[in-house]
Amino acid sequence: MKRHRGQAFGGPYLGIHLRRRDYVKARPGHVPSLEHAARQVCHHLIRLNLSLAFIATDTDENEINELRQHVYQICNISTNQIYTYRPNEKILEKILDGGKAIVDQWICAHARYFIGSYESTFSFRIQEDREIFGFQQDLTFNRLCGDHEGISCEKSTIWSIVY
Amino acid sequence: MLLFLLFLFIFQSCYSLSDRNNEQCTKDSCSSLTSSTYYFLYDINHGEGFNLRRDVYIRMANLVNKLREHTSPESNWILVLPPWGPLYHWFSYNLQRTQIPWSLFFDITSLSHFVSVIEFEDFLRLSTSTSIITIPYVYTLQHFSEGWGENFEEKLEVRKCNEEIMYEKRNDNYYYGWFFGYENRVRAKQFQCLSAQGFVTILVDFLLNNITWSQDINEEHIVKSVMFDRAETLLHVDYGGYNYWRARRSMRYAKRLINLGRNCVFITVFCIESVFFSS
């Protein structure tokens, strides 16, 4: 089914893919510190007049909590307004890590505004889903900027859907 | 109306004729070698992650799509979905890590809207034996050891293997290897390394020109099939084009996962269904 651009609006939350682990070293300069990531979460929540953020990430709960603390300190957004998807054991047993990753991607794909990670295939697949749904491209092809790139660095490459 | 009935009659008699043909063959002669259905298998460098693997699926689906276009309508190429795992980024070591079917993550019916696909477990069931299946041709793709050269050109050549060979020839003259963790149930009749440079479609001509199917069969438990390992070696044909997106759009997620996402969002975002999508 062909969708028209602008047809998708998304749910009232910011979707973020925060790639950590090996990327912190593999993509120096393009992967933000948790504090700089928090600054960008704040910037976009305020700019878009949204109050909720969903974060898909490969990092652990400690780092997420650190990020939540930074967000609270920077823009006074409460720690319970930053969500992650954590399936309980019973569900994880059924869907496995791959299923969890897809649920993360699905939620990001349905966000009002998506911010991915630099050159990440996980982000690319979300951006493709959003092209299929018919989002405006400026709501999709965004990325987190590294610490020295400010908060409005060069965007992700745009892959336009073709019918 | 009369014409229609006549047509129906002819159609039905043809149909029953072919039924009778099928009835004539014994279990052995009905094996997959007498049919013109072919199976295309692939595997990927084991270090690659989930989302690059999804990208390679699009390349392979497009390859099989081209293969179907270039062969007669009777020859039916089917893409065998390589079981998932183990993957580096999957950290739940206590859970199932290998031989994971695609249906856990994707909607198989939707995938089939682009090219015909089957799960690997279903492929195994095609053998005349319950314990072993023989893939006649297995190739490991590799880059040309001398590099790309000055100009980009598409080329393909059977060469000495660049790296340690992942398939071992045993005393019975068959080759054995990882085969997604089914190493005891799958073997290859022939194995070669294939230096490849170019787009996935380079394999279409190769298959059409080089692959023959022997007719002496059944004790070997052969199913007409070809497997390419290290499939990520080849490039997308029509990257970002019409068929790229057709394949990508067929990659819908398993319904269970969509429901989990939906529940999570609705519970946390106060059931805001109305502002989502008008289906």
Interface residues (C-beta under 8 A of the other chain):
Chain A: Q7 A8 F9 G10 G11 P12 Y13 L52 F54 D58 Y83 Y85 P87 I91 L92 E93 K94 I95 L96 D97 G98 G99 A101 I102 V103 W106 I107 H110 S120 T121 F122 F124 R125 E128 I132 F133 W159 S160 I161 V162 Y163
Chain B: G49 F50 N51 L52 R54 D55 W84 G85 L87 H89 W90 F91 S92 L95 Q96 I100 L104 F105 G240 G241 Y242 Y244 W245 R248 R249 Y253 A254 R256 L257 I258 L260 G261 C264 V265 T268 V269 I272 V275 F276 F277 S278
